[in-house]
Amino acid sequence: MGASRLSRWGPAVIHRDIQYTITATAEPDVWRWRFEIGGAVRSGTTQTRLAALAARRVQSKIDAVLKALASSSLERET
């Protein structure tokens, strides 16, 4: 993952060995997030007052992508 690309988004955080960023937007209670898995960059926004809840939502998205990738690789092996 290009750390220099993500650093423009703000401080990076790690969840399950995946680097992600969350930044506040100009709109109140809206957070922009971004992460990269397998060369594919995923980004979006989430609406919440709490930064910790925004982070948890991004972590859930990362978990879902990793689970989908794991199940698709298992299907290819069988």
mmCIF file as gemmi writes it, N, C-alpha and C atoms, coordinates in Angstrom:
data_model
loop_
_atom_site.group_PDB
_atom_site.id
_atom_site.type_symbol
_atom_site.label_atom_id
_atom_site.label_alt_id
_atom_site.label_comp_id
_atom_site.label_asym_id
_atom_site.label_entity_id
_atom_site.label_seq_id
_atom_site.pdbx_PDB_ins_code
_atom_site.Cartn_x
_atom_site.Cartn_y
_atom_site.Cartn_z
_atom_site.occupancy
_atom_site.B_iso_or_equiv
_atom_site.pdbx_formal_charge
_atom_site.auth_seq_id
_atom_site.auth_asym_id
_atom_site.pdbx_PDB_model_num
ATOM 1 N N . MET Axp A 1 ? 0.845 -1.165 0 1 0 ? 1 A 1
ATOM 2 C CA . MET Axp A 1 ? 0 0 0 1 0 ? 1 A 1
ATOM 3 C C . MET Axp A 1 ? 0.887 1.223 0 1 0 ? 1 A 1
ATOM 4 N N . GLY Axp A 2 ? 0.566 2.221 -0.782 1 0 ? 2 A 1
ATOM 5 C CA . GLY Axp A 2 ? 1.37 3.421 -0.854 1 0 ? 2 A 1
ATOM 6 C C . GLY Axp A 2 ? 1.152 4.31 0.345 1 0 ? 2 A 1
ATOM 7 N N . ALA Axp A 3 ? 2.071 4.281 1.28 1 0 ? 3 A 1
ATOM 8 C CA . ALA Axp A 3 ? 1.928 5.095 2.489 1 0 ? 3 A 1
ATOM 9 C C . ALA Axp A 3 ? 1.873 6.575 2.138 1 0 ? 3 A 1
ATOM 10 N N . SER Axp A 4 ? 2.614 6.984 1.123 1 0 ? 4 A 1
ATOM 11 C CA . SER Axp A 4 ? 2.603 8.398 0.758 1 0 ? 4 A 1
ATOM 12 C C . SER Axp A 4 ? 1.234 8.806 0.223 1 0 ? 4 A 1
ATOM 13 N N . ARG Axp A 5 ? 0.576 7.898 -0.481 1 0 ? 5 A 1
ATOM 14 C CA . ARG Axp A 5 ? -0.771 8.21 -0.968 1 0 ? 5 A 1
ATOM 15 C C . ARG Axp A 5 ? -1.734 8.395 0.178 1 0 ? 5 A 1
ATOM 16 N N . LEU Axp A 6 ? -1.674 7.488 1.154 1 0 ? 6 A 1
ATOM 17 C CA . LEU Axp A 6 ? -2.613 7.555 2.254 1 0 ? 6 A 1
ATOM 18 C C . LEU Axp A 6 ? -2.281 8.677 3.227 1 0 ? 6 A 1
ATOM 19 N N . SER Axp A 7 ? -1.018 9.058 3.34 1 0 ? 7 A 1
ATOM 20 C CA . SER Axp A 7 ? -0.649 10.073 4.316 1 0 ? 7 A 1
ATOM 21 C C . SER Axp A 7 ? -1.304 11.417 4.004 1 0 ? 7 A 1
ATOM 22 N N . ARG Axp A 8 ? -1.636 11.66 2.758 1 0 ? 8 A 1
ATOM 23 C CA . ARG Axp A 8 ? -2.335 12.898 2.415 1 0 ? 8 A 1
ATOM 24 C C . ARG Axp A 8 ? -3.725 12.926 3.038 1 0 ? 8 A 1
ATOM 25 N N . TRP Axp A 9 ? -4.244 11.783 3.401 1 0 ? 9 A 1
ATOM 26 C CA . TRP Axp A 9 ? -5.578 11.69 3.977 1 0 ? 9 A 1
ATOM 27 C C . TRP Axp A 9 ? -5.565 11.918 5.478 1 0 ? 9 A 1
ATOM 28 N N . GLY Axp A 10 ? -4.43 11.924 6.09 1 0 ? 10 A 1
ATOM 29 C CA . GLY Axp A 10 ? -4.35 12.095 7.532 1 0 ? 10 A 1
ATOM 30 C C . GLY Axp A 10 ? -3.596 10.938 8.147 1 0 ? 10 A 1
ATOM 31 N N . PRO Axp A 11 ? -3.554 10.911 9.466 1 0 ? 11 A 1
ATOM 32 C CA . PRO Axp A 11 ? -2.814 9.838 10.14 1 0 ? 11 A 1
ATOM 33 C C . PRO Axp A 11 ? -3.4 8.464 9.812 1 0 ? 11 A 1
ATOM 34 N N . ALA Axp A 12 ? -2.527 7.523 9.56 1 0 ? 12 A 1
ATOM 35 C CA . ALA Axp A 12 ? -2.964 6.174 9.217 1 0 ? 12 A 1
ATOM 36 C C . ALA Axp A 12 ? -3.088 5.327 10.481 1 0 ? 12 A 1
ATOM 37 N N . VAL Axp A 13 ? -4.025 4.403 10.454 1 0 ? 13 A 1
ATOM 38 C CA . VAL Axp A 13 ? -4.268 3.464 11.536 1 0 ? 13 A 1
ATOM 39 C C . VAL Axp A 13 ? -4.21 2.072 10.928 1 0 ? 13 A 1
ATOM 40 N N . ILE Axp A 14 ? -3.854 1.068 11.719 1 0 ? 14 A 1
ATOM 41 C CA . ILE Axp A 14 ? -3.753 -0.311 11.233 1 0 ? 14 A 1
ATOM 42 C C . ILE Axp A 14 ? -4.835 -1.162 11.882 1 0 ? 14 A 1
ATOM 43 N N . HIS Axp A 15 ? -5.521 -1.959 11.064 1 0 ? 15 A 1
ATOM 44 C CA . HIS Axp A 15 ? -6.492 -2.952 11.547 1 0 ? 15 A 1
ATOM 45 C C . HIS Axp A 15 ? -6.276 -4.211 10.727 1 0 ? 15 A 1
ATOM 46 N N . ARG Axp A 16 ? -5.947 -5.306 11.391 1 0 ? 16 A 1
ATOM 47 C CA . ARG Axp A 16 ? -5.687 -6.587 10.724 1 0 ? 16 A 1
ATOM 48 C C . ARG Axp A 16 ? -4.649 -6.446 9.602 1 0 ? 16 A 1
ATOM 49 N N . ASP Axp A 17 ? -3.589 -5.72 9.895 1 0 ? 17 A 1
ATOM 50 C CA . ASP Axp A 17 ? -2.494 -5.469 8.96 1 0 ? 17 A 1
ATOM 51 C C . ASP Axp A 17 ? -2.903 -4.651 7.738 1 0 ? 17 A 1
ATOM 52 N N . ILE Axp A 18 ? -4.032 -3.98 7.793 1 0 ? 18 A 1
ATOM 53 C CA . ILE Axp A 18 ? -4.488 -3.098 6.719 1 0 ? 18 A 1
ATOM 54 C C . ILE Axp A 18 ? -4.43 -1.666 7.231 1 0 ? 18 A 1
ATOM 55 N N . GLN Axp A 19 ? -3.746 -0.816 6.489 1 0 ? 19 A 1
ATOM 56 C CA . GLN Axp A 19 ? -3.635 0.588 6.853 1 0 ? 19 A 1
ATOM 57 C C . GLN Axp A 19 ? -4.869 1.327 6.344 1 0 ? 19 A 1
ATOM 58 N N . TYR Axp A 20 ? -5.49 2.133 7.22 1 0 ? 20 A 1
ATOM 59 C CA . TYR Axp A 20 ? -6.631 2.928 6.788 1 0 ? 20 A 1
ATOM 60 C C . TYR Axp A 20 ? -6.537 4.318 7.389 1 0 ? 20 A 1
ATOM 61 N N . THR Axp A 21 ? -7.266 5.25 6.787 1 0 ? 21 A 1
ATOM 62 C CA . THR Axp A 21 ? -7.307 6.609 7.28 1 0 ? 21 A 1
ATOM 63 C C . THR Axp A 21 ? -8.751 7.07 7.409 1 0 ? 21 A 1
ATOM 64 N N . ILE Axp A 22 ? -8.96 7.965 8.352 1 0 ? 22 A 1
ATOM 65 C CA . ILE Axp A 22 ? -10.258 8.611 8.535 1 0 ? 22 A 1
ATOM 66 C C . ILE Axp A 22 ? -9.983 10.093 8.727 1 0 ? 22 A 1
ATOM 67 N N . THR Axp A 23 ? -10.706 10.917 8.001 1 0 ? 23 A 1
ATOM 68 C CA . THR Axp A 23 ? -10.562 12.363 8.158 1 0 ? 23 A 1
ATOM 69 C C . THR Axp A 23 ? -11.939 13.003 8.254 1 0 ? 23 A 1
ATOM 70 N N . ALA Axp A 24 ? -12.006 14.072 9.019 1 0 ? 24 A 1
ATOM 71 C CA . ALA Axp A 24 ? -13.25 14.833 9.121 1 0 ? 24 A 1
ATOM 72 C C . ALA Axp A 24 ? -13.453 15.608 7.824 1 0 ? 24 A 1
ATOM 73 N N . THR Axp A 25 ? -14.684 15.797 7.449 1 0 ? 25 A 1
ATOM 74 C CA . THR Axp A 25 ? -15.009 16.594 6.27 1 0 ? 25 A 1
ATOM 75 C C . THR Axp A 25 ? -15.503 17.963 6.725 1 0 ? 25 A 1
ATOM 76 N N . ALA Axp A 26 ? -15.742 18.833 5.773 1 0 ? 26 A 1
ATOM 77 C CA . ALA Axp A 26 ? -16.278 20.157 6.098 1 0 ? 26 A 1
ATOM 78 C C . ALA Axp A 26 ? -17.701 20.056 6.64 1 0 ? 26 A 1
ATOM 79 N N . GLU Axp A 27 ? -18.388 19 6.263 1 0 ? 27 A 1
ATOM 80 C CA . GLU Axp A 27 ? -19.755 18.782 6.734 1 0 ? 27 A 1
ATOM 81 C C . GLU Axp A 27 ? -19.723 18.189 8.144 1 0 ? 27 A 1
ATOM 82 N N . PRO Axp A 28 ? -20.481 18.737 9.068 1 0 ? 28 A 1
ATOM 83 C CA . PRO Axp A 28 ? -20.461 18.221 10.447 1 0 ? 28 A 1
ATOM 84 C C . PRO Axp A 28 ? -20.882 16.748 10.512 1 0 ? 28 A 1
ATOM 85 N N . ASP Axp A 29 ? -20.186 15.996 11.342 1 0 ? 29 A 1
ATOM 86 C CA . ASP Axp A 29 ? -20.521 14.595 11.617 1 0 ? 29 A 1
ATOM 87 C C . ASP Axp A 29 ? -20.356 13.67 10.41 1 0 ? 29 A 1
ATOM 88 N N . VAL Axp A 30 ? -19.612 14.071 9.41 1 0 ? 30 A 1
ATOM 89 C CA . VAL Axp A 30 ? -19.338 13.21 8.251 1 0 ? 30 A 1
ATOM 90 C C . VAL Axp A 30 ? -17.828 12.989 8.186 1 0 ? 30 A 1
ATOM 91 N N . TRP Axp A 31 ? -17.464 11.717 8.08 1 0 ? 31 A 1
ATOM 92 C CA . TRP Axp A 31 ? -16.058 11.303 8.059 1 0 ? 31 A 1
ATOM 93 C C . TRP Axp A 31 ? -15.757 10.615 6.745 1 0 ? 31 A 1
ATOM 94 N N . ARG Axp A 32 ? -14.623 10.934 6.149 1 0 ? 32 A 1
ATOM 95 C CA . ARG Axp A 32 ? -14.179 10.278 4.915 1 0 ? 32 A 1
ATOM 96 C C . ARG Axp A 32 ? -13.148 9.216 5.31 1 0 ? 32 A 1
ATOM 97 N N . TRP Axp A 33 ? -13.278 8.02 4.734 1 0 ? 33 A 1
ATOM 98 C CA . TRP Axp A 33 ? -12.365 6.922 5.049 1 0 ? 33 A 1
ATOM 99 C C . TRP Axp A 33 ? -11.781 6.36 3.759 1 0 ? 33 A 1
ATOM 100 N N . ARG Axp A 34 ? -10.656 5.638 3.934 1 0 ? 34 A 1
ATOM 101 C CA . ARG Axp A 34 ? -9.968 5.06 2.775 1 0 ? 34 A 1
ATOM 102 C C . ARG Axp A 34 ? -9.064 3.929 3.248 1 0 ? 34 A 1
ATOM 103 N N . PHE Axp A 35 ? -9.049 2.83 2.486 1 0 ? 35 A 1
ATOM 104 C CA . PHE Axp A 35 ? -8.098 1.746 2.721 1 0 ? 35 A 1
ATOM 105 C C . PHE Axp A 35 ? -7.836 1.016 1.413 1 0 ? 35 A 1
ATOM 106 N N . GLU Axp A 36 ? -6.79 0.204 1.418 1 0 ? 36 A 1
ATOM 107 C CA . GLU Axp A 36 ? -6.396 -0.529 0.217 1 0 ? 36 A 1
ATOM 108 C C . GLU Axp A 36 ? -6.134 -1.979 0.586 1 0 ? 36 A 1
ATOM 109 N N . ILE Axp A 37 ? -6.737 -2.885 -0.184 1 0 ? 37 A 1
ATOM 110 C CA . ILE Axp A 37 ? -6.508 -4.317 -0.001 1 0 ? 37 A 1
ATOM 111 C C . ILE Axp A 37 ? -6.299 -4.924 -1.382 1 0 ? 37 A 1
ATOM 112 N N . GLY Axp A 38 ? -5.201 -5.625 -1.535 1 0 ? 38 A 1
ATOM 113 C CA . GLY Axp A 38 ? -4.93 -6.304 -2.803 1 0 ? 38 A 1
ATOM 114 C C . GLY Axp A 38 ? -4.842 -5.369 -3.991 1 0 ? 38 A 1
ATOM 115 N N . GLY Axp A 39 ? -4.348 -4.174 -3.775 1 0 ? 39 A 1
ATOM 116 C CA . GLY Axp A 39 ? -4.211 -3.22 -4.866 1 0 ? 39 A 1
ATOM 117 C C . GLY Axp A 39 ? -5.469 -2.433 -5.18 1 0 ? 39 A 1
ATOM 118 N N . ALA Axp A 40 ? -6.585 -2.791 -4.573 1 0 ? 40 A 1
ATOM 119 C CA . ALA Axp A 40 ? -7.839 -2.079 -4.805 1 0 ? 40 A 1
ATOM 120 C C . ALA Axp A 40 ? -8.076 -1.088 -3.666 1 0 ? 40 A 1
ATOM 121 N N . VAL Axp A 41 ? -8.211 0.181 -4.019 1 0 ? 41 A 1
ATOM 122 C CA . VAL Axp A 41 ? -8.473 1.215 -3.029 1 0 ? 41 A 1
ATOM 123 C C . VAL Axp A 41 ? -9.978 1.333 -2.837 1 0 ? 41 A 1
ATOM 124 N N . ARG Axp A 42 ? -10.38 1.332 -1.596 1 0 ? 42 A 1
ATOM 125 C CA . ARG Axp A 42 ? -11.792 1.512 -1.259 1 0 ? 42 A 1
ATOM 126 C C . ARG Axp A 42 ? -11.896 2.766 -0.409 1 0 ? 42 A 1
ATOM 127 N N . SER Axp A 43 ? -12.893 3.58 -0.708 1 0 ? 43 A 1
ATOM 128 C CA . SER Axp A 43 ? -13.07 4.81 0.051 1 0 ? 43 A 1
ATOM 129 C C . SER Axp A 43 ? -14.546 5.159 0.102 1 0 ? 43 A 1
ATOM 130 N N . GLY Axp A 44 ? -14.867 6.006 1.037 1 0 ? 44 A 1
ATOM 131 C CA . GLY Axp A 44 ? -16.254 6.419 1.173 1 0 ? 44 A 1
ATOM 132 C C . GLY Axp A 44 ? -16.408 7.363 2.341 1 0 ? 44 A 1
ATOM 133 N N . THR Axp A 45 ? -17.644 7.556 2.749 1 0 ? 45 A 1
ATOM 134 C CA . THR Axp A 45 ? -17.94 8.411 3.887 1 0 ? 45 A 1
ATOM 135 C C . THR Axp A 45 ? -18.878 7.681 4.836 1 0 ? 45 A 1
ATOM 136 N N . THR Axp A 46 ? -18.864 8.12 6.066 1 0 ? 46 A 1
ATOM 137 C CA . THR Axp A 46 ? -19.799 7.61 7.055 1 0 ? 46 A 1
ATOM 138 C C . THR Axp A 46 ? -20.249 8.778 7.911 1 0 ? 46 A 1
ATOM 139 N N . GLN Axp A 47 ? -21.473 8.715 8.384 1 0 ? 47 A 1
ATOM 140 C CA . GLN Axp A 47 ? -22.022 9.812 9.176 1 0 ? 47 A 1
ATOM 141 C C . GLN Axp A 47 ? -22.187 9.377 10.625 1 0 ? 47 A 1
ATOM 142 N N . THR Axp A 48 ? -21.471 10.041 11.511 1 0 ? 48 A 1
ATOM 143 C CA . THR Axp A 48 ? -21.568 9.806 12.939 1 0 ? 48 A 1
ATOM 144 C C . THR Axp A 48 ? -20.892 10.956 13.666 1 0 ? 48 A 1
ATOM 145 N N . ARG Axp A 49 ? -21.29 11.212 14.876 1 0 ? 49 A 1
ATOM 146 C CA . ARG Axp A 49 ? -20.666 12.279 15.657 1 0 ? 49 A 1
ATOM 147 C C . ARG Axp A 49 ? -19.308 11.86 16.198 1 0 ? 49 A 1
ATOM 148 N N . LEU Axp A 50 ? -19.127 10.58 16.452 1 0 ? 50 A 1
ATOM 149 C CA . LEU Axp A 50 ? -17.94 10.093 17.138 1 0 ? 50 A 1
ATOM 150 C C . LEU Axp A 50 ? -16.909 9.533 16.173 1 0 ? 50 A 1
ATOM 151 N N . ALA Axp A 51 ? -15.667 9.992 16.304 1 0 ? 51 A 1
ATOM 152 C CA . ALA Axp A 51 ? -14.584 9.48 15.469 1 0 ? 51 A 1
ATOM 153 C C . ALA Axp A 51 ? -14.356 7.996 15.727 1 0 ? 51 A 1
ATOM 154 N N . ALA Axp A 52 ? -14.508 7.57 16.977 1 0 ? 52 A 1
ATOM 155 C CA . ALA Axp A 52 ? -14.303 6.156 17.31 1 0 ? 52 A 1
ATOM 156 C C . ALA Axp A 52 ? -15.33 5.267 16.608 1 0 ? 52 A 1
ATOM 157 N N . LEU Axp A 53 ? -16.55 5.733 16.495 1 0 ? 53 A 1
ATOM 158 C CA . LEU Axp A 53 ? -17.575 4.951 15.795 1 0 ? 53 A 1
ATOM 159 C C . LEU Axp A 53 ? -17.287 4.918 14.29 1 0 ? 53 A 1
ATOM 160 N N . ALA Axp A 54 ? -16.804 6.015 13.747 1 0 ? 54 A 1
ATOM 161 C CA . ALA Axp A 54 ? -16.414 6.031 12.328 1 0 ? 54 A 1
ATOM 162 C C . ALA Axp A 54 ? -15.296 5.019 12.086 1 0 ? 54 A 1
ATOM 163 N N . ALA Axp A 55 ? -14.322 4.973 13.006 1 0 ? 55 A 1
ATOM 164 C CA . ALA Axp A 55 ? -13.229 4.009 12.884 1 0 ? 55 A 1
ATOM 165 C C . ALA Axp A 55 ? -13.756 2.586 12.951 1 0 ? 55 A 1
ATOM 166 N N . ARG Axp A 56 ? -14.669 2.327 13.845 1 0 ? 56 A 1
ATOM 167 C CA . ARG Axp A 56 ? -15.236 0.974 13.978 1 0 ? 56 A 1
ATOM 168 C C . ARG Axp A 56 ? -15.962 0.561 12.701 1 0 ? 56 A 1
ATOM 169 N N . ARG Axp A 57 ? -16.645 1.493 12.08 1 0 ? 57 A 1
ATOM 170 C CA . ARG Axp A 57 ? -17.345 1.187 10.828 1 0 ? 57 A 1
ATOM 171 C C . ARG Axp A 57 ? -16.365 0.832 9.719 1 0 ? 57 A 1
ATOM 172 N N . VAL Axp A 58 ? -15.244 1.543 9.662 1 0 ? 58 A 1
ATOM 173 C CA . VAL Axp A 58 ? -14.224 1.225 8.658 1 0 ? 58 A 1
ATOM 174 C C . VAL Axp A 58 ? -13.617 -0.143 8.947 1 0 ? 58 A 1
ATOM 175 N N . GLN Axp A 59 ? -13.372 -0.43 10.211 1 0 ? 59 A 1
ATOM 176 C CA . GLN Axp A 59 ? -12.84 -1.741 10.579 1 0 ? 59 A 1
ATOM 177 C C . GLN Axp A 59 ? -13.795 -2.848 10.172 1 0 ? 59 A 1
ATOM 178 N N . SER Axp A 60 ? -15.082 -2.618 10.314 1 0 ? 60 A 1
ATOM 179 C CA . SER Axp A 60 ? -16.081 -3.61 9.886 1 0 ? 60 A 1
ATOM 180 C C . SER Axp A 60 ? -16.039 -3.813 8.377 1 0 ? 60 A 1
ATOM 181 N N . LYS Axp A 61 ? -15.844 -2.734 7.63 1 0 ? 61 A 1
ATOM 182 C CA . LYS Axp A 61 ? -15.733 -2.849 6.172 1 0 ? 61 A 1
ATOM 183 C C . LYS Axp A 61 ? -14.486 -3.638 5.783 1 0 ? 61 A 1
ATOM 184 N N . ILE Axp A 62 ? -13.384 -3.375 6.47 1 0 ? 62 A 1
ATOM 185 C CA . ILE Axp A 62 ? -12.15 -4.125 6.216 1 0 ? 62 A 1
ATOM 186 C C . ILE Axp A 62 ? -12.376 -5.605 6.495 1 0 ? 62 A 1
ATOM 187 N N . ASP Axp A 63 ? -13.003 -5.916 7.626 1 0 ? 63 A 1
ATOM 188 C CA . ASP Axp A 63 ? -13.292 -7.312 7.969 1 0 ? 63 A 1
ATOM 189 C C . ASP Axp A 63 ? -14.136 -7.983 6.898 1 0 ? 63 A 1
ATOM 190 N N . ALA Axp A 64 ? -15.138 -7.271 6.38 1 0 ? 64 A 1
ATOM 191 C CA . ALA Axp A 64 ? -16.013 -7.839 5.359 1 0 ? 64 A 1
ATOM 192 C C . ALA Axp A 64 ? -15.247 -8.129 4.074 1 0 ? 64 A 1
ATOM 193 N N . VAL Axp A 65 ? -14.37 -7.216 3.671 1 0 ? 65 A 1
ATOM 194 C CA . VAL Axp A 65 ? -13.579 -7.425 2.453 1 0 ? 65 A 1
ATOM 195 C C . VAL Axp A 65 ? -12.63 -8.602 2.641 1 0 ? 65 A 1
ATOM 196 N N . LEU Axp A 66 ? -11.954 -8.661 3.784 1 0 ? 66 A 1
ATOM 197 C CA . LEU Axp A 66 ? -11.034 -9.771 4.04 1 0 ? 66 A 1
ATOM 198 C C . LEU Axp A 66 ? -11.772 -11.107 4.07 1 0 ? 66 A 1
ATOM 199 N N . LYS Axp A 67 ? -12.957 -11.121 4.648 1 0 ? 67 A 1
ATOM 200 C CA . LYS Axp A 67 ? -13.754 -12.358 4.697 1 0 ? 67 A 1
ATOM 201 C C . LYS Axp A 67 ? -14.164 -12.78 3.284 1 0 ? 67 A 1
ATOM 202 N N . ALA Axp A 68 ? -14.577 -11.822 2.466 1 0 ? 68 A 1
ATOM 203 C CA . ALA Axp A 68 ? -14.974 -12.134 1.088 1 0 ? 68 A 1
ATOM 204 C C . ALA Axp A 68 ? -13.783 -12.662 0.29 1 0 ? 68 A 1
ATOM 205 N N . LEU Axp A 69 ? -12.631 -12.053 0.473 1 0 ? 69 A 1
ATOM 206 C CA . LEU Axp A 69 ? -11.437 -12.525 -0.233 1 0 ? 69 A 1
ATOM 207 C C . LEU Axp A 69 ? -11.038 -13.926 0.215 1 0 ? 69 A 1
ATOM 208 N N . ALA Axp A 70 ? -11.15 -14.183 1.516 1 0 ? 70 A 1
ATOM 209 C CA . ALA Axp A 70 ? -10.798 -15.508 2.038 1 0 ? 70 A 1
ATOM 210 C C . ALA Axp A 70 ? -11.755 -16.567 1.504 1 0 ? 70 A 1
ATOM 211 N N . SER Axp A 71 ? -13.04 -16.268 1.477 1 0 ? 71 A 1
ATOM 212 C CA . SER Axp A 71 ? -13.999 -17.265 0.998 1 0 ? 71 A 1
ATOM 213 C C . SER Axp A 71 ? -13.863 -17.487 -0.505 1 0 ? 71 A 1
ATOM 214 N N . SER Axp A 72 ? -13.532 -16.433 -1.265 1 0 ? 72 A 1
ATOM 215 C CA . SER Axp A 72 ? -13.367 -16.619 -2.706 1 0 ? 72 A 1
ATOM 216 C C . SER Axp A 72 ? -12.093 -17.421 -2.997 1 0 ? 72 A 1
ATOM 217 N N . SER Axp A 73 ? -11.05 -17.258 -2.201 1 0 ? 73 A 1
ATOM 218 C CA . SER Axp A 73 ? -9.848 -18.042 -2.421 1 0 ? 73 A 1
ATOM 219 C C . SER Axp A 73 ? -10.071 -19.504 -2.024 1 0 ? 73 A 1
ATOM 220 N N . LEU Axp A 74 ? -10.897 -19.752 -1.017 1 0 ? 74 A 1
ATOM 221 C CA . LEU Axp A 74 ? -11.224 -21.131 -0.641 1 0 ? 74 A 1
ATOM 222 C C . LEU Axp A 74 ? -12.047 -21.814 -1.732 1 0 ? 74 A 1
ATOM 223 N N . GLU Axp A 75 ? -12.969 -21.074 -2.356 1 0 ? 75 A 1
ATOM 224 C CA . GLU Axp A 75 ? -13.782 -21.648 -3.418 1 0 ? 75 A 1
ATOM 225 C C . GLU Axp A 75 ? -12.918 -22.019 -4.62 1 0 ? 75 A 1
ATOM 226 N N . ARG Axp A 76 ? -11.898 -21.215 -4.913 1 0 ? 76 A 1
ATOM 227 C CA . ARG Axp A 76 ? -11.019 -21.502 -6.051 1 0 ? 76 A 1
ATOM 228 C C . ARG Axp A 76 ? -10.17 -22.74 -5.796 1 0 ? 76 A 1
ATOM 229 N N . GLU Axp A 77 ? -9.831 -22.992 -4.523 1 0 ? 77 A 1
ATOM 230 C CA . GLU Axp A 77 ? -8.994 -24.143 -4.187 1 0 ? 77 A 1
ATOM 231 C C . GLU Axp A 77 ? -9.761 -25.455 -4.286 1 0 ? 77 A 1
ATOM 232 N N . THR Axp A 78 ? -11.053 -25.436 -4.123 1 0 ? 78 A 1
ATOM 233 C CA . THR Axp A 78 ? -11.829 -26.69 -4.133 1 0 ? 78 A 1
ATOM 234 C C . THR Axp A 78 ? -12.281 -27.068 -5.511 1 0 ? 78 A 1
